[in-house]
Amino acid sequence: MHHGVKGMKWGVRRAKQSLASANRRRISKYSEDYNETRLLRRKSSKQLSNEDLKKLNKRMNLEQEYNRLSTSEVNRGVAVAKKILSVSGIAGGLYAISKKDYVKTGKNIIKNFY
């Protein structure tokens, strides 16, 4: 269970300085290239120079390619789950169709024919 910040009193808010310093610590863990492009992403394309656009496009393409090529366990799990759901959907559909009246009638016709 979550009970808030340890030692904090009800109704007392944290100082904005401590929140800002925590955010700075988190950002400082990122690479220098990422921090540079993060600032560039905030601007519109009209505000960027050609060099900035090239730098931003290169970084974004590299990130997309890395994410596409890295096959994490989560991606593999999602693929397996999709396959399972598609097969179970087909099986459920076939089962539902088999319970229809016209299927039963067709079975009776075939039984009587042979």
Order of alpha helices (4+ residues) and beta strands (2+ residues): alpha-alpha-alpha-alpha-alpha
